[in-house]
Amino acid sequence: MSLQMVQALAAKAISMFVKQDAVIINLDRNEQIPVQFNPAEYSLAEGADYENIPRQNSDSPVINFKGGKQPNLKMSLYFNSYEPSSTVIDLSEEKDVSEQVEKLAKLRQIDGTVHRPPLVAFVWGSLKFIGFVKSVTATYTMFAKSGKPLRAKVDVEFIGVPNEDGSRRSPFESPDRTKIRILSEDESLWSIARKEYGDESKWRYIANANGIMDPLDIPVGTVLKVPAI
């Protein structure tokens, strides 16, 4: 069997193992916060700042470009702990959905080890948005008799982080040029090695740097170090 056929089979196997669900990742702690339901939609906004400079003896000002705005990602996420059944329903036994909401809300709090809120990534398919959680607004829509919330709609807003050069692509590179990549559902160690090194066969450098034993069993959203070679 040729190398190309082996790689094709490996890529197909990876696509069968990876998850399709959206995930929020605390990049500072390399922790994943699963999203119970994928968002029905999201809005991604990018823009620029301009200023009007008056011109003498003219009704038309000079439009001056000041710079780009930070990208902004908004979405609504839904959480549910109520599971109906054919038996008598005892809602008191259902899990308090506010526990899931609290995990999101904590991403707005300052982490004492880094003296700022944690850097996060929202990963879903080809979308890999890196930044901070700007706001979390929860609306609880179903309760047990005790008042325990069982369902919630959570509006989440993220604000992106640009590079030093002003761009927001690949914002993390250490002095030794080690890069950070977040594995998406259409990627594998082979494809990352091809993109970063120009050679698929060098995927083992990435595997070794991340302690990966099985390249076919890497969850989507995994934060990967891509070492310089």
Secondary structure, 3 states (H helix, E strand, C coil): CCHHHHHHHHHHHHHHHCCCCCEEEECCCCEEEECCCCCCCEEEECCEEEEEECCCCCCCCEEEEEEECCCEEEEEEEEECCCCCCCCCCHHHCCCCHHHHHHHHHHHCCECCCCECCCEEEEECCEEEEEEEEEEEEEEEEECCCCCEEEEEEEEEEEECCCCCCCCCCCCECCCCCEEEECCCCCCHHHHHHHHHCCHHHHHHHHHHCCCCCCCCCCCCCEEEECCC
